[in-house]
Amino acid sequence: MDVRVYGVRELPDEKLMKLLRDHESFVIEKVPRKHFKEVINTLERHIETLDMKCRVFSKGRKTLMAGSFFGPTAIWGVASAAFMGAHNVATWDPDYEIAKNRVTGTLTVTYKKKDD
C-alpha cells in the first residue's frame, strides 16, 4: 500500500476532502503540538460530513499499556486496558483510524474498510 505523506500546511480542506472521499490512507506530518487537537477535530468533522465514522488513538498506546502491567503501575495498565476496550466498542467498525503521535508530530490516517 502506497501511503502519501503531506505537511500539515499542504492540505487545504478541498484536498483533504478529496482524499477522504477517495478512501485514501495518508500521513500528516509537521503538526505543531499546540494544534494537534484542532487538526484532529477538522479531520473528524470532514469524515463525519461524508457519513463515515472514525477512531482516534495515540500511536504506541498498546505498547505503553502492556509495559504498565508490571510493577507498581499495574493498576494503571488495567484501567488503561478497560478504557481502550470501551473506546473500541464506542467506535465500532470505523471507516478511518487516526493515530496521533505527538513525539513525531504526525497523524496517520488509515482507511479501514475494504472497497467492494
C-alpha positions in Angstrom: 0.0 0.0 0.0 1.4 3.4 -1.0 0.7 5.9 1.7 1.4 9.6 0.8 2.8 12.0 3.3 1.7 15.6 3.5 2.8 18.5 5.6 0.0 20.0 7.7 0.1 23.2 5.6 -0.1 21.2 2.3 -3.7 20.0 3.0 -6.3 22.6 2.4 -9.9 21.5 3.1 -10.6 20.7 -0.6 -7.6 18.4 -0.9 -8.4 16.7 2.5 -12.0 16.1 1.5 -10.9 14.5 -1.8 -8.5 12.2 0.0 -11.3 11.1 2.3 -13.9 10.8 -0.4 -11.4 8.6 -2.4 -10.9 6.4 0.8 -7.1 7.2 0.8 -4.8 6.5 3.7 -2.2 9.2 4.3 0.1 10.7 6.9 0.0 14.3 8.0 3.4 15.5 9.3 4.8 18.6 11.0 1.7 19.1 13.2 2.7 21.5 15.9 1.8 20.2 19.4 -0.4 23.1 20.2 -2.5 22.4 17.0 -2.9 18.6 17.4 -6.5 18.8 18.7 -7.5 21.4 16.1 -6.2 19.2 13.2 -7.8 16.1 14.7 -11.2 17.9 15.1 -11.0 19.1 11.5 -10.3 15.5 10.3 -13.2 14.1 12.4 -15.6 16.8 11.2 -14.8 16.1 7.5 -15.0 12.3 8.0 -18.4 12.7 9.6 -19.6 15.1 6.9 -19.1 12.2 4.5 -21.3 9.9 6.7 -18.3 7.9 7.9 -17.0 7.1 11.4 -13.5 7.4 12.8 -11.5 6.2 15.8 -8.7 8.4 17.2 -6.0 6.9 19.3 -2.4 7.5 20.4 0.1 5.5 18.4 2.0 3.1 20.6 -0.7 3.1 23.3 -0.8 -0.7 23.3 3.0 -1.0 23.9 2.8 1.5 26.8 -0.2 -0.2 28.3 1.5 -3.6 28.2 4.6 -2.3 29.9 2.5 -0.8 32.7 1.0 -4.2 33.7 4.1 -4.9 35.7 5.3 -3.4 39.0 3.6 -0.6 41.0 1.8 0.9 37.9 -0.2 -2.3 37.2 -3.4 -0.7 38.3 -2.9 2.0 35.5 -2.3 -0.8 33.0 -5.6 -2.5 33.9 -7.5 0.8 33.9 -6.0 1.7 30.5 -7.0 -1.7 29.0 -10.5 -1.2 30.2 -10.7 2.3 28.8 -9.3 1.1 25.4 -11.9 -1.7 25.3 -14.8 0.7 26.0 -13.4 3.2 23.4 -13.1 0.5 20.8 -16.7 -0.6 21.3 -17.9 3.0 21.2 -16.2 3.5 17.8 -17.1 0.1 16.5 -16.3 -0.6 12.8 -14.8 2.8 11.9 -14.2 3.8 8.3 -11.0 5.6 9.3 -8.5 5.4 12.1 -6.4 8.4 13.1 -3.2 7.5 15.0 -1.7 10.5 16.7 2.0 10.6 17.5 2.8 13.8 19.4 6.5 12.8 19.7 7.0 12.8 15.9 4.3 15.4 15.2 2.4 13.1 12.8 -1.2 11.9 12.3 -1.6 8.6 10.4 -5.0 8.5 8.8 -5.9 4.9 7.7 -8.9 3.8 5.7 -10.0 0.6 7.3 -12.9 -0.7 5.2 -12.3 -2.7 2.0 -13.8 -1.2 -1.1 -16.1 -3.6 -2.9 
